[in-house]
């Protein structure tokens, strides 16, 4: 049985630094899409030991700015 995904109700529930899996859960994007955005510089993320890491503050700013452009 698949584990239920945790719903996030507030930015305060997100760690200061988090991984691509959590970013996918928040955005609904695939990890491939987010990696492509990160590699092109459109999404702020960085690699540590082969794993993507995302800063909560930078992510929040990117997400809010993305919503405003629609």
CHARMM-style PDB file with segment names, atoms N, HN, CA, C and O in Angstrom:
ATOM      1  N   UNK     1       0.841  -1.183   0.000  1.00  0.00      PROA
ATOM      2  CA  UNK     1       0.000   0.000   0.000  1.00  0.00      PROA
ATOM      3  C   UNK     1       0.885   1.243   0.000  1.00  0.00      PROA
ATOM      4  O   UNK     1       1.881   1.309   0.720  1.00  0.00      PROA
ATOM      5  N   UNK     2       0.510   2.223  -0.814  1.00  0.00      PROA
ATOM      6  HN  UNK     2      -0.299   2.170  -1.399  1.00  0.00      PROA
ATOM      7  CA  UNK     2       1.264   3.452  -0.912  1.00  0.00      PROA
ATOM      8  C   UNK     2       1.031   4.326   0.314  1.00  0.00      PROA
ATOM      9  O   UNK     2      -0.085   4.429   0.823  1.00  0.00      PROA
ATOM     10  N   UNK     3       2.098   4.945   0.769  1.00  0.00      PROA
ATOM     11  HN  UNK     3       3.004   4.862   0.356  1.00  0.00      PROA
ATOM     12  CA  UNK     3       2.004   5.841   1.914  1.00  0.00      PROA
ATOM     13  C   UNK     3       1.311   7.142   1.484  1.00  0.00      PROA
ATOM     14  O   UNK     3       1.618   7.690   0.425  1.00  0.00      PROA
ATOM     15  N   UNK     4       0.388   7.627   2.298  1.00  0.00      PROA
ATOM     16  HN  UNK     4       0.138   7.182   3.159  1.00  0.00      PROA
ATOM     17  CA  UNK     4      -0.303   8.879   1.989  1.00  0.00      PROA
ATOM     18  C   UNK     4       0.677  10.042   2.016  1.00  0.00      PROA
ATOM     19  O   UNK     4       1.571  10.107   2.861  1.00  0.00      PROA
ATOM     20  N   UNK     5       0.487  10.965   1.064  1.00  0.00      PROA
ATOM     21  HN  UNK     5      -0.239  10.912   0.378  1.00  0.00      PROA
ATOM     22  CA  UNK     5       1.313  12.163   1.036  1.00  0.00      PROA
ATOM     23  C   UNK     5       0.801  13.126   2.099  1.00  0.00      PROA
ATOM     24  O   UNK     5      -0.405  13.307   2.267  1.00  0.00      PROA
ATOM     25  N   UNK     6       1.734  13.734   2.806  1.00  0.00      PROA
ATOM     26  HN  UNK     6       2.714  13.587   2.669  1.00  0.00      PROA
ATOM     27  CA  UNK     6       1.365  14.691   3.838  1.00  0.00      PROA
ATOM     28  C   UNK     6       0.967  16.007   3.182  1.00  0.00      PROA
ATOM     29  O   UNK     6       1.675  16.515   2.312  1.00  0.00      PROA
ATOM     30  N   UNK     7      -0.152  16.549   3.597  1.00  0.00      PROA
ATOM     31  HN  UNK     7      -0.727  16.137   4.304  1.00  0.00      PROA
ATOM     32  CA  UNK     7      -0.573  17.849   3.108  1.00  0.00      PROA
ATOM     33  C   UNK     7       0.162  18.935   3.869  1.00  0.00      PROA
ATOM     34  O   UNK     7       0.398  18.817   5.071  1.00  0.00      PROA
ATOM     35  N   UNK     8       0.517  19.977   3.168  1.00  0.00      PROA
ATOM     36  HN  UNK     8       0.325  20.072   2.191  1.00  0.00      PROA
ATOM     37  CA  UNK     8       1.233  21.101   3.772  1.00  0.00      PROA
ATOM     38  C   UNK     8       0.296  22.299   3.763  1.00  0.00      PROA
ATOM     39  O   UNK     8      -0.241  22.679   2.723  1.00  0.00      PROA
ATOM     40  N   UNK     9       0.112  22.877   4.923  1.00  0.00      PROA
ATOM     41  HN  UNK     9       0.549  22.568   5.768  1.00  0.00      PROA
ATOM     42  CA  UNK     9      -0.836  23.980   5.060  1.00  0.00      PROA
ATOM     43  C   UNK     9      -0.170  25.331   5.268  1.00  0.00      PROA
ATOM     44  O   UNK     9      -0.826  26.368   5.171  1.00  0.00      PROA
ATOM     45  N   UNK    10       1.128  25.327   5.553  1.00  0.00      PROA
ATOM     46  HN  UNK    10       1.661  24.484   5.632  1.00  0.00      PROA
ATOM     47  CA  UNK    10       1.816  26.576   5.861  1.00  0.00      PROA
ATOM     48  C   UNK    10       3.284  26.465   5.471  1.00  0.00      PROA
ATOM     49  O   UNK    10       3.868  25.382   5.510  1.00  0.00      PROA
ATOM     50  N   UNK    11       3.872  27.595   5.094  1.00  0.00      PROA
ATOM     51  HN  UNK    11       3.398  28.475   5.061  1.00  0.00      PROA
ATOM     52  CA  UNK    11       5.310  27.618   4.798  1.00  0.00      PROA
ATOM     53  C   UNK    11       6.114  27.240   6.034  1.00  0.00      PROA
ATOM     54  O   UNK    11       7.233  26.743   5.908  1.00  0.00      PROA
ATOM     55  N   UNK    12       5.574  27.462   7.211  1.00  0.00      PROA
ATOM     56  HN  UNK    12       4.665  27.866   7.313  1.00  0.00      PROA
ATOM     57  CA  UNK    12       6.277  27.134   8.455  1.00  0.00      PROA
ATOM     58  C   UNK    12       6.491  25.631   8.623  1.00  0.00      PROA
ATOM     59  O   UNK    12       7.356  25.217   9.395  1.00  0.00      PROA
ATOM     60  N   UNK    13       5.724  24.820   7.921  1.00  0.00      PROA
ATOM     61  HN  UNK    13       5.021  25.157   7.294  1.00  0.00      PROA
ATOM     62  CA  UNK    13       5.859  23.367   8.010  1.00  0.00      PROA
ATOM     63  C   UNK    13       6.992  22.823   7.136  1.00  0.00      PROA
ATOM     64  O   UNK    13       7.328  21.641   7.204  1.00  0.00      PROA
ATOM     65  N   UNK    14       7.569  23.693   6.323  1.00  0.00      PROA
ATOM     66  HN  UNK    14       7.296  24.653   6.267  1.00  0.00      PROA
ATOM     67  CA  UNK    14       8.628  23.280   5.402  1.00  0.00      PROA
ATOM     68  C   UNK    14       9.980  23.575   6.044  1.00  0.00      PROA
ATOM     69  O   UNK    14      10.189  24.669   6.568  1.00  0.00      PROA
ATOM     70  N   UNK    15      10.903  22.610   6.008  1.00  0.00      PROA
ATOM     71  HN  UNK    15      10.734  21.721   5.582  1.00  0.00      PROA
ATOM     72  CA  UNK    15      12.241  22.843   6.566  1.00  0.00      PROA
ATOM     73  C   UNK    15      12.965  23.982   5.841  1.00  0.00      PROA
ATOM     74  O   UNK    15      12.608  24.334   4.717  1.00  0.00      PROA
ATOM     75  N   UNK    16      13.959  24.542   6.476  1.00  0.00      PROA
ATOM     76  HN  UNK    16      14.249  24.257   7.389  1.00  0.00      PROA
ATOM     77  CA  UNK    16      14.724  25.646   5.885  1.00  0.00      PROA
ATOM     78  C   UNK    16      15.397  25.187   4.595  1.00  0.00      PROA
ATOM     79  O   UNK    16      15.418  25.925   3.611  1.00  0.00      PROA
ATOM     80  N   UNK    17      15.945  23.980   4.594  1.00  0.00      PROA
ATOM     81  HN  UNK    17      15.929  23.380   5.393  1.00  0.00      PROA
ATOM     82  CA  UNK    17      16.531  23.366   3.404  1.00  0.00      PROA
ATOM     83  C   UNK    17      15.800  22.050   3.182  1.00  0.00      PROA
ATOM     84  O   UNK    17      15.650  21.262   4.116  1.00  0.00      PROA
ATOM     85  N   UNK    18      15.349  21.802   1.968  1.00  0.00      PROA
ATOM     86  HN  UNK    18      15.471  22.442   1.209  1.00  0.00      PROA
ATOM     87  CA  UNK    18      14.620  20.563   1.694  1.00  0.00      PROA
ATOM     88  C   UNK    18      15.030  19.990   0.355  1.00  0.00      PROA
ATOM     89  O   UNK    18      15.809  20.599  -0.378  1.00  0.00      PROA
ATOM     90  N   UNK    19      14.501  18.811   0.036  1.00  0.00      PROA
ATOM     91  HN  UNK    19      13.868  18.317   0.631  1.00  0.00      PROA
ATOM     92  CA  UNK    19      14.917  18.106  -1.174  1.00  0.00      PROA
ATOM     93  C   UNK    19      13.885  18.239  -2.298  1.00  0.00      PROA
ATOM     94  O   UNK    19      12.818  18.830  -2.133  1.00  0.00      PROA
ATOM     95  N   UNK    20      14.244  17.676  -3.424  1.00  0.00      PROA
ATOM     96  HN  UNK    20      15.111  17.196  -3.558  1.00  0.00      PROA
ATOM     97  CA  UNK    20      13.414  17.770  -4.622  1.00  0.00      PROA
ATOM     98  C   UNK    20      12.073  17.059  -4.439  1.00  0.00      PROA
ATOM     99  O   UNK    20      11.068  17.488  -5.005  1.00  0.00      PROA
ATOM    100  N   UNK    21      12.046  15.981  -3.658  1.00  0.00      PROA
ATOM    101  HN  UNK    21      12.862  15.633  -3.198  1.00  0.00      PROA
ATOM    102  CA  UNK    21      10.782  15.270  -3.436  1.00  0.00      PROA
ATOM    103  C   UNK    21       9.739  16.168  -2.784  1.00  0.00      PROA
ATOM    104  O   UNK    21       8.572  16.155  -3.174  1.00  0.00      PROA
ATOM    105  N   UNK    22      10.159  16.945  -1.795  1.00  0.00      PROA
ATOM    106  HN  UNK    22      11.107  16.956  -1.478  1.00  0.00      PROA
ATOM    107  CA  UNK    22       9.222  17.852  -1.138  1.00  0.00      PROA
ATOM    108  C   UNK    22       8.798  18.962  -2.093  1.00  0.00      PROA
ATOM    109  O   UNK    22       7.636  19.370  -2.094  1.00  0.00      PROA
ATOM    110  N   UNK    23       9.732  19.451  -2.905  1.00  0.00      PROA
ATOM    111  HN  UNK    23      10.675  19.119  -2.905  1.00  0.00      PROA
ATOM    112  CA  UNK    23       9.386  20.479  -3.891  1.00  0.00      PROA
ATOM    113  C   UNK    23       8.347  19.950  -4.876  1.00  0.00      PROA
ATOM    114  O   UNK    23       7.444  20.680  -5.283  1.00  0.00      PROA
ATOM    115  N   UNK    24       8.475  18.692  -5.256  1.00  0.00      PROA
ATOM    116  HN  UNK    24       9.208  18.098  -4.925  1.00  0.00      PROA
ATOM    117  CA  UNK    24       7.490  18.068  -6.158  1.00  0.00      PROA
ATOM    118  C   UNK    24       6.123  17.984  -5.488  1.00  0.00      PROA
ATOM    119  O   UNK    24       5.099  18.248  -6.118  1.00  0.00      PROA
ATOM    120  N   UNK    25       6.114  17.620  -4.223  1.00  0.00      PROA
ATOM    121  HN  UNK    25       6.946  17.405  -3.712  1.00  0.00      PROA
ATOM    122  CA  UNK    25       4.858  17.520  -3.480  1.00  0.00      PROA
ATOM    123  C   UNK    25       4.174  18.891  -3.385  1.00  0.00      PROA
ATOM    124  O   UNK    25       2.954  18.992  -3.523  1.00  0.00      PROA
ATOM    125  N   UNK    26       4.959  19.929  -3.152  1.00  0.00      PROA
ATOM    126  HN  UNK    26       5.949  19.846  -3.041  1.00  0.00      PROA
ATOM    127  CA  UNK    26       4.412  21.276  -3.005  1.00  0.00      PROA
ATOM    128  C   UNK    26       3.873  21.806  -4.335  1.00  0.00      PROA
ATOM    129  O   UNK    26       2.779  22.367  -4.389  1.00  0.00      PROA
ATOM    130  N   UNK    27       4.645  21.624  -5.400  1.00  0.00      PROA
ATOM    131  HN  UNK    27       5.534  21.168  -5.356  1.00  0.00      PROA
ATOM    132  CA  UNK    27       4.288  22.230  -6.684  1.00  0.00      PROA
ATOM    133  C   UNK    27       3.398  21.367  -7.564  1.00  0.00      PROA
ATOM    134  O   UNK    27       2.638  21.883  -8.383  1.00  0.00      PROA
ATOM    135  N   UNK    28       3.492  20.050  -7.393  1.00  0.00      PROA
ATOM    136  HN  UNK    28       4.109  19.631  -6.727  1.00  0.00      PROA
ATOM    137  CA  UNK    28       2.795  19.146  -8.291  1.00  0.00      PROA
ATOM    138  C   UNK    28       3.583  18.887  -9.566  1.00  0.00      PROA
ATOM    139  O   UNK    28       3.106  18.180 -10.453  1.00  0.00      PROA
ATOM    140  N   UNK    29       4.787  19.450  -9.670  1.00  0.00      PROA
ATOM    141  HN  UNK    29       5.175  20.024  -8.949  1.00  0.00      PROA
ATOM    142  CA  UNK    29       5.658  19.232 -10.821  1.00  0.00      PROA
ATOM    143  C   UNK    29       6.405  17.916 -10.641  1.00  0.00      PROA
ATOM    144  O   UNK    29       6.539  17.418  -9.524  1.00  0.00      PROA
ATOM    145  N   UNK    30       6.883  17.364 -11.733  1.00  0.00      PROA
ATOM    146  HN  UNK    30       6.774  17.768 -12.641  1.00  0.00      PROA
ATOM    147  CA  UNK    30       7.732  16.181 -11.641  1.00  0.00      PROA
ATOM    148  C   UNK    30       9.142  16.613 -11.263  1.00  0.00      PROA
ATOM    149  O   UNK    30       9.521  17.771 -11.442  1.00  0.00      PROA
ATOM    150  N   UNK    31       9.913  15.666 -10.738  1.00  0.00      PROA
ATOM    151  HN  UNK    31       9.606  14.726 -10.592  1.00  0.00      PROA
ATOM    152  CA  UNK    31      11.298  15.996 -10.381  1.00  0.00      PROA
ATOM    153  C   UNK    31      12.088  16.338 -11.645  1.00  0.00      PROA
ATOM    154  O   UNK    31      12.983  17.182 -11.596  1.00  0.00      PROA
ATOM    155  N   UNK    32      11.779  15.706 -12.763  1.00  0.00      PROA
ATOM    156  HN  UNK    32      11.052  15.021 -12.803  1.00  0.00      PROA
ATOM    157  CA  UNK    32      12.469  16.014 -14.017  1.00  0.00      PROA
ATOM    158  C   UNK    32      12.212  17.470 -14.431  1.00  0.00      PROA
ATOM    159  O   UNK    32      13.129  18.164 -14.871  1.00  0.00      PROA
ATOM    160  N   UNK    33      10.983  17.919 -14.288  1.00  0.00      PROA
ATOM    161  HN  UNK    33      10.238  17.355 -13.931  1.00  0.00      PROA
ATOM    162  CA  UNK    33      10.650  19.308 -14.633  1.00  0.00      PROA
ATOM    163  C   UNK    33      11.395  20.290 -13.742  1.00  0.00      PROA
ATOM    164  O   UNK    33      11.947  21.280 -14.223  1.00  0.00      PROA
ATOM    165  N   UNK    34      11.408  20.013 -12.440  1.00  0.00      PROA
ATOM    166  HN  UNK    34      10.959  19.209 -12.049  1.00  0.00      PROA
ATOM    167  CA  UNK    34      12.100  20.910 -11.521  1.00  0.00      PROA
ATOM    168  C   UNK    34      13.611  20.889 -11.750  1.00  0.00      PROA
ATOM    169  O   UNK    34      14.262  21.929 -11.652  1.00  0.00      PROA
ATOM    170  N   UNK    35      14.172  19.722 -12.051  1.00  0.00      PROA
ATOM    171  HN  UNK    35      13.642  18.877 -12.131  1.00  0.00      PROA
ATOM    172  CA  UNK    35      15.612  19.643 -12.351  1.00  0.00      PROA
ATOM    173  C   UNK    35      15.941  20.473 -13.585  1.00  0.00      PROA
ATOM    174  O   UNK    35      16.947  21.183 -13.613  1.00  0.00      PROA
ATOM    175  N   UNK    36      15.099  20.383 -14.597  1.00  0.00      PROA
ATOM    176  HN  UNK    36      14.282  19.807 -14.575  1.00  0.00      PROA
ATOM    177  CA  UNK    36      15.317  21.163 -15.814  1.00  0.00      PROA
ATOM    178  C   UNK    36      15.276  22.660 -15.511  1.00  0.00      PROA
ATOM    179  O   UNK    36      16.114  23.419 -15.997  1.00  0.00      PROA
ATOM    180  N   UNK    37      14.310  23.075 -14.717  1.00  0.00      PROA
ATOM    181  HN  UNK    37      13.629  22.458 -14.323  1.00  0.00      PROA
ATOM    182  CA  UNK    37      14.221  24.491 -14.326  1.00  0.00      PROA
ATOM    183  C   UNK    37      15.449  24.915 -13.521  1.00  0.00      PROA
ATOM    184  O   UNK    37      15.976  26.010 -13.720  1.00  0.00      PROA
ATOM    185  N   UNK    38      15.901  24.055 -12.618  1.00  0.00      PROA
ATOM    186  HN  UNK    38      15.473  23.166 -12.456  1.00  0.00      PROA
ATOM    187  CA  UNK    38      17.074  24.368 -11.802  1.00  0.00      PROA
ATOM    188  C   UNK    38      18.332  24.461 -12.664  1.00  0.00      PROA
ATOM    189  O   UNK    38      19.139  25.374 -12.487  1.00  0.00      PROA
ATOM    190  N   UNK    39      18.500  23.533 -13.581  1.00  0.00      PROA
ATOM    191  HN  UNK    39      17.845  22.792 -13.724  1.00  0.00      PROA
ATOM    192  CA  UNK    39      19.684  23.529 -14.442  1.00  0.00      PROA
ATOM    193  C   UNK    39      19.712  24.730 -15.372  1.00  0.00      PROA
ATOM    194  O   UNK    39      20.787  25.186 -15.764  1.00  0.00      PROA
ATOM    195  N   UNK    40      18.550  25.244 -15.725  1.00  0.00      PROA
ATOM    196  HN  UNK    40      17.678  24.874 -15.406  1.00  0.00      PROA
ATOM    197  CA  UNK    40      18.491  26.422 -16.602  1.00  0.00      PROA
ATOM    198  C   UNK    40      18.523  27.730 -15.811  1.00  0.00      PROA
ATOM    199  O   UNK    40      18.532  28.809 -16.404  1.00  0.00      PROA
ATOM    200  N   UNK    41      18.541  27.645 -14.487  1.00  0.00      PROA
ATOM    201  HN  UNK    41      18.534  26.768 -14.006  1.00  0.00      PROA
ATOM    202  CA  UNK    41      18.620  28.840 -13.654  1.00  0.00      PROA
ATOM    203  C   UNK    41      17.287  29.512 -13.374  1.00  0.00      PROA
ATOM    204  O   UNK    41      17.254  30.598 -12.794  1.00  0.00      PROA
ATOM    205  N   UNK    42      16.192  28.891 -13.775  1.00  0.00      PROA
ATOM    206  HN  UNK    42      16.218  28.009 -14.246  1.00  0.00      PROA
ATOM    207  CA  UNK    42      14.870  29.470 -13.550  1.00  0.00      PROA
ATOM    208  C   UNK    42      14.290  29.099 -12.193  1.00  0.00      PROA
ATOM    209  O   UNK    42      13.310  29.690 -11.739  1.00  0.00      PROA
ATOM    210  N   UNK    43      14.904  28.120 -11.559  1.00  0.00      PROA
ATOM    211  HN  UNK    43      15.700  27.641 -11.928  1.00  0.00      PROA
ATOM    212  CA  UNK    43      14.455  27.615 -10.261  1.00  0.00      PROA
ATOM    213  C   UNK    43      15.689  27.485  -9.393  1.00  0.00      PROA
ATOM    214  O   UNK    43      16.651  26.823  -9.779  1.00  0.00      PROA
ATOM    215  N   UNK    44      15.675  28.104  -8.231  1.00  0.00      PROA
ATOM    216  HN  UNK    44      14.893  28.642  -7.917  1.00  0.00      PROA
ATOM    217  CA  UNK    44      16.850  28.128  -7.372  1.00  0.00      PROA
ATOM    218  C   UNK    44      16.988  26.831  -6.578  1.00  0.00      PROA
ATOM    219  O   UNK    44      16.223  26.569  -5.649  1.00  0.00      PROA
ATOM    220  N   UNK    45      17.975  26.027  -6.961  1.00  0.00      PROA
ATOM    221  HN  UNK    45      18.596  26.239  -7.716  1.00  0.00      PROA
ATOM    222  CA  UNK    45      18.287  24.776  -6.276  1.00  0.00      PROA
ATOM    223  C   UNK    45      19.767  24.500  -6.508  1.00  0.00      PROA
ATOM    224  O   UNK    45      20.347  24.985  -7.479  1.00  0.00      PROA
ATOM    225  N   UNK    46      20.366  23.737  -5.635  1.00  0.00      PROA
ATOM    226  HN  UNK    46      19.894  23.343  -4.846  1.00  0.00      PROA
ATOM    227  CA  UNK    46      21.783  23.421  -5.787  1.00  0.00      PROA
ATOM    228  C   UNK    46      22.025  21.971  -5.405  1.00  0.00      PROA
ATOM    229  O   UNK    46      21.255  21.367  -4.658  1.00  0.00      PROA
ATOM    230  N   UNK    47      23.108  21.431  -5.932  1.00  0.00      PROA
ATOM    231  HN  UNK    47      23.734  21.922  -6.538  1.00  0.00      PROA
ATOM    232  CA  UNK    47      23.430  20.031  -5.685  1.00  0.00      PROA
ATOM    233  C   UNK    47      24.438  19.908  -4.552  1.00  0.00      PROA
ATOM    234  O   UNK    47      25.416  20.652  -4.477  1.00  0.00      PROA
ATOM    235  N   UNK    48      24.172  18.948  -3.675  1.00  0.00      PROA
ATOM    236  HN  UNK    48      23.377  18.343  -3.736  1.00  0.00      PROA
ATOM    237  CA  UNK    48      25.096  18.600  -2.594  1.00  0.00      PROA
ATOM    238  C   UNK    48      25.259  17.090  -2.660  1.00  0.00      PROA
ATOM    239  O   UNK    48      24.309  16.344  -2.423  1.00  0.00      PROA
ATOM    240  N   UNK    49      26.462  16.645  -2.982  1.00  0.00      PROA
ATOM    241  HN  UNK    49      27.234  17.251  -3.175  1.00  0.00      PROA
ATOM    242  CA  UNK    49      26.713  15.209  -3.054  1.00  0.00      PROA
ATOM    243  C   UNK    49      25.798  14.479  -4.021  1.00  0.00      PROA
ATOM    244  O   UNK    49      25.412  13.338  -3.768  1.00  0.00      PROA
ATOM    245  N   UNK    50      25.449  15.118  -5.115  1.00  0.00      PROA
ATOM    246  HN  UNK    50      25.762  16.045  -5.321  1.00  0.00      PROA
ATOM    247  CA  UNK    50      24.598  14.479  -6.114  1.00  0.00      PROA
ATOM    248  C   UNK    50      23.111  14.601  -5.858  1.00  0.00      PROA
ATOM    249  O   UNK    50      22.307  14.103  -6.647  1.00  0.00      PROA
ATOM    250  N   UNK    51      22.727  15.253  -4.771  1.00  0.00      PROA
ATOM    251  HN  UNK    51      23.380  15.658  -4.130  1.00  0.00      PROA
ATOM    252  CA  UNK    51      21.309  15.427  -4.438  1.00  0.00      PROA
ATOM    253  C   UNK    51      20.949  16.911  -4.490  1.00  0.00      PROA
ATOM    254  O   UNK    51      21.725  17.766  -4.063  1.00  0.00      PROA
ATOM    255  N   UNK    52      19.778  17.198  -5.011  1.00  0.00      PROA
ATOM    256  HN  UNK    52      19.148  16.504  -5.358  1.00  0.00      PROA
ATOM    257  CA  UNK    52      19.312  18.574  -5.094  1.00  0.00      PROA
ATOM    258  C   UNK    52      18.822  19.052  -3.733  1.00  0.00      PROA
ATOM    259  O   UNK    52      18.141  18.319  -3.016  1.00  0.00      PROA
ATOM    260  N   UNK    53      19.169  20.271  -3.388  1.00  0.00      PROA
ATOM    261  HN  UNK    53      19.722  20.866  -3.971  1.00  0.00      PROA
ATOM    262  CA  UNK    53      18.718  20.920  -2.155  1.00  0.00      PROA
ATOM    263  C   UNK    53      18.118  22.271  -2.515  1.00  0.00      PROA
ATOM    264  O   UNK    53      18.573  22.946  -3.438  1.00  0.00      PROA
ATOM    265  N   UNK    54      17.098  22.648  -1.773  1.00  0.00      PROA
ATOM    266  HN  UNK    54      16.729  22.100  -1.023  1.00  0.00      PROA
ATOM    267  CA  UNK    54      16.350  23.867  -2.064  1.00  0.00      PROA
ATOM    268  C   UNK    54      16.214  24.675  -0.779  1.00  0.00      PROA
ATOM    269  O   UNK    54      15.871  24.135   0.272  1.00  0.00      PROA
ATOM    270  N   UNK    55      16.482  25.955  -0.872  1.00  0.00      PROA
ATOM    271  HN  UNK    55      16.760  26.394  -1.727  1.00  0.00      PROA
ATOM    272  CA  UNK    55      16.343  26.878   0.249  1.00  0.00      PROA
ATOM    273  C   UNK    55      14.889  27.345   0.314  1.00  0.00      PROA
ATOM    274  O   UNK    55      14.339  27.810  -0.685  1.00  0.00      PROA
ATOM    275  N   UNK    56      14.272  27.222   1.481  1.00  0.00      PROA
ATOM    276  HN  UNK    56      14.719  26.844   2.292  1.00  0.00      PROA
ATOM    277  CA  UNK    56      12.852  27.568   1.625  1.00  0.00      PROA
ATOM    278  C   UNK    56      12.557  29.008   1.218  1.00  0.00      PROA
ATOM    279  O   UNK    56      11.596  29.250   0.488  1.00  0.00      PROA
ATOM    280  N   UNK    57      13.347  29.952   1.665  1.00  0.00      PROA
ATOM    281  HN  UNK    57      14.128  29.755   2.259  1.00  0.00      PROA
ATOM    282  CA  UNK    57      13.089  31.362   1.366  1.00  0.00      PROA
ATOM    283  C   UNK    57      13.159  31.629  -0.138  1.00  0.00      PROA
ATOM    284  O   UNK    57      12.291  32.301  -0.695  1.00  0.00      PROA
ATOM    285  N   UNK    58      14.193  31.102  -0.790  1.00  0.00      PROA
ATOM    286  HN  UNK    58      14.898  30.556  -0.338  1.00  0.00      PROA
ATOM    287  CA  UNK    58      14.321  31.285  -2.237  1.00  0.00      PROA
ATOM    288  C   UNK    58      13.177  30.591  -2.975  1.00  0.00      PROA
ATOM    289  O   UNK    58      12.660  31.113  -3.962  1.00  0.00      PROA
ATOM    290  N   UNK    59      12.789  29.423  -2.495  1.00  0.00      PROA
ATOM    291  HN  UNK    59      13.209  28.998  -1.693  1.00  0.00      PROA
ATOM    292  CA  UNK    59      11.684  28.689  -3.103  1.00  0.00      PROA
ATOM    293  C   UNK    59      10.382  29.477  -2.966  1.00  0.00      PROA
ATOM    294  O   UNK    59       9.618  29.588  -3.924  1.00  0.00      PROA
ATOM    295  N   UNK    60      10.132  30.020  -1.781  1.00  0.00      PROA
ATOM    296  HN  UNK    60      10.753  29.930  -1.002  1.00  0.00      PROA
ATOM    297  CA  UNK    60       8.904  30.791  -1.561  1.00  0.00      PROA
ATOM    298  C   UNK    60       8.845  31.986  -2.510  1.00  0.00      PROA
ATOM    299  O   UNK    60       7.801  32.268  -3.098  1.00  0.00      PROA
ATOM    300  N   UNK    61       9.969  32.687  -2.656  1.00  0.00      PROA
ATOM    301  HN  UNK    61      10.817  32.458  -2.178  1.00  0.00      PROA
ATOM    302  CA  UNK    61      10.013  33.844  -3.540  1.00  0.00      PROA
ATOM    303  C   UNK    61       9.771  33.426  -4.990  1.00  0.00      PROA
ATOM    304  O   UNK    61       9.020  34.085  -5.709  1.00  0.00      PROA
ATOM    305  N   UNK    62      10.407  32.330  -5.421  1.00  0.00      PROA
ATOM    306  HN  UNK    62      11.018  31.795  -4.837  1.00  0.00      PROA
ATOM    307  CA  UNK    62      10.217  31.842  -6.788  1.00  0.00      PROA
ATOM    308  C   UNK    62       8.750  31.468  -7.008  1.00  0.00      PROA
ATOM    309  O   UNK    62       8.162  31.823  -8.030  1.00  0.00      PROA
ATOM    310  N   UNK    63       8.172  30.763  -6.065  1.00  0.00      PROA
ATOM    311  HN  UNK    63       8.649  30.474  -5.235  1.00  0.00      PROA
ATOM    312  CA  UNK    63       6.792  30.300  -6.208  1.00  0.00      PROA
ATOM    313  C   UNK    63       5.815  31.473  -6.265  1.00  0.00      PROA
ATOM    314  O   UNK    63       4.905  31.483  -7.094  1.00  0.00      PROA
ATOM    315  N   UNK    64       5.999  32.457  -5.392  1.00  0.00      PROA
ATOM    316  HN  UNK    64       6.739  32.449  -4.718  1.00  0.00      PROA
ATOM    317  CA  UNK    64       5.107  33.616  -5.382  1.00  0.00      PROA
ATOM    318  C   UNK    64       5.269  34.432  -6.658  1.00  0.00      PROA
ATOM    319  O   UNK    64       4.276  34.882  -7.230  1.00  0.00      PROA
ATOM    320  N   UNK    65       6.508  34.631  -7.115  1.00  0.00      PROA
ATOM    321  HN  UNK    65       7.315  34.265  -6.651  1.00  0.00      PROA
ATOM    322  CA  UNK    65       6.739  35.384  -8.349  1.00  0.00      PROA
ATOM    323  C   UNK    65       6.164  34.656  -9.547  1.00  0.00      PROA
ATOM    324  O   UNK    65       5.649  35.291 -10.467  1.00  0.00      PROA
ATOM    325  N   UNK    66       6.241  33.349  -9.553  1.00  0.00      PROA
ATOM    326  HN  UNK    66       6.659  32.832  -8.805  1.00  0.00      PROA
ATOM    327  CA  UNK    66       5.708  32.532 -10.645  1.00  0.00      PROA
ATOM    328  C   UNK    66       4.196  32.703 -10.732  1.00  0.00      PROA
ATOM    329  O   UNK    66       3.639  32.817 -11.824  1.00  0.00      PROA
ATOM    330  N   UNK    67       3.537  32.719  -9.581  1.00  0.00      PROA
ATOM    331  HN  UNK    67       3.989  32.626  -8.693  1.00  0.00      PROA
ATOM    332  CA  UNK    67       2.080  32.869  -9.543  1.00  0.00      PROA
ATOM    333  C   UNK    67       1.662  34.242 -10.050  1.00  0.00      PROA
ATOM    334  O   UNK    67       0.639  34.367 -10.724  1.00  0.00      PROA
ATOM    335  N   UNK    68       2.445  35.278  -9.731  1.00  0.00      PROA
ATOM    336  HN  UNK    68       3.276  35.176  -9.183  1.00  0.00      PROA
ATOM    337  CA  UNK    68       2.102  36.635 -10.126  1.00  0.00      PROA
ATOM    338  C   UNK    68       2.202  36.856 -11.625  1.00  0.00      PROA
ATOM    339  O   UNK    68       1.501  37.709 -12.168  1.00  0.00      PROA
ATOM    340  N   UNK    69       3.059  36.103 -12.303  1.00  0.00      PROA
ATOM    341  HN  UNK    69       3.629  35.410 -11.861  1.00  0.00      PROA
ATOM    342  CA  UNK    69       3.268  36.275 -13.735  1.00  0.00      PROA
ATOM    343  C   UNK    69       2.163  35.677 -14.589  1.00  0.00      PROA
ATOM    344  O   UNK    69       2.085  35.957 -15.785  1.00  0.00      PROA
ATOM    345  N   UNK    70       1.308  34.859 -13.991  1.00  0.00      PROA
ATOM    346  HN  UNK    70       1.371  34.632 -13.019  1.00  0.00      PROA
ATOM    347  CA  UNK    70       0.233  34.215 -14.767  1.00  0.00      PROA
ATOM    348  C   UNK    70      -0.858  35.187 -15.117  1.00  0.00      PROA
ATOM    349  OT1 UNK    70      -1.835  34.811 -15.766  1.00  0.00      PROA
TER     350      UNK     70
END
